Amino acid sequence: MKNCELCDREQELTFHHIIPKKNHKIKHIREKYSFLNINSYGIKICRDCHKMIHRLIPHKLLALDYNTKEKLQNHPELKKFFEWVKFQTKKVK
């Protein structure tokens, strides 16, 4: 197990596509990120953080406004969640 790139807890990790897969076929999004390999552009995060991101931010907004790890870390509601979740169980058994 490794640490989540957002909450820094040691957890099983999932891959979060910074540009959500649902948006890969949208022409203006694909063109905006043509310099990236959008299929492999992402971060490794725990399931808790992954679920919260998708609960709070619509896919298009993720692609257009929250398209870096730093922007996700600075989202006001996510920031509160990351701080809270750090104090929860440290390891998944």
N, C-alpha and C positions, 0 to 999 in steps of 0.2 A: 504494500500500500504506500501511496505517496500523499503529499499534502495538496489540498485543494488550492488552486491559484487565486481564489477569491476569499475564502474564510480561513485558509491556512490550517484547517484540521486534517489530521491523517484519516483518510477515508478511502473507500473504493471510488474511483473516479470515472466520470463519463466525459465524452468529447462534446463540447459546446461549439457549434459552428457560429462564428461571429456574424457571418452573413447567413441567416437561416436558410436551410435547404428549400423551404417553400418559396423563397424569393429568388432562387438561382435562375429561374426561367423568365423573370420579369426583365424586359429589355433594358430599361433605363438603370436598373440596379446592376445587371450584368455588365453594361457598358461602363458604369461608374467604377467598378472594381475589376476591370479587364486586366489590370497589371498584377492581380493576385490570382493564385490558384484557390478560388473560393471554396472548393471542396475540402481542402486541407487547412484552411485558415481558421484556427480556433484555439480554444484553451481547454485544459483538463480540469474539471471541477467536480465537486461531490454532487450527489443526487439532490440534496436539500437546496443547494444554491441553484442548480439547474431548474428545478421545479419552480422556485421563487422567481427567477428571471422570466420564465414563460408565463407565470401567473400575473406578473405586473406589467410586462412590456409586450405589446403586439409585435408580430414578426416584422412588419414593414418598418416600424419605429426602431426595432433592433438593427435592421440593416442600414437605415439612414442616419440615426442619431446615436445609437449605442453600439458602435461597431469596433470598439477596442476594449481591452481589459480595463484600462484606466477609466473610460467613460462608464462602464458598468460599475466599477468600484465607487464612482462619484454620484451615481443615481441616488437621490435622497432616501427613498424607501429601501432600496437594496443595501445601502450603506448601513442603515439601522439594523437590517436583518443580519448582515455579515458580523456586525459587532455582537448581536445577541447570540447568534449560533456558535460563535467561538467559545462561549461558556457552556455549551451543551456537551453531551457525551463526546469524548475525544476520539474513541475508536469504535468502529462497527465490529461486532463479534460475529 
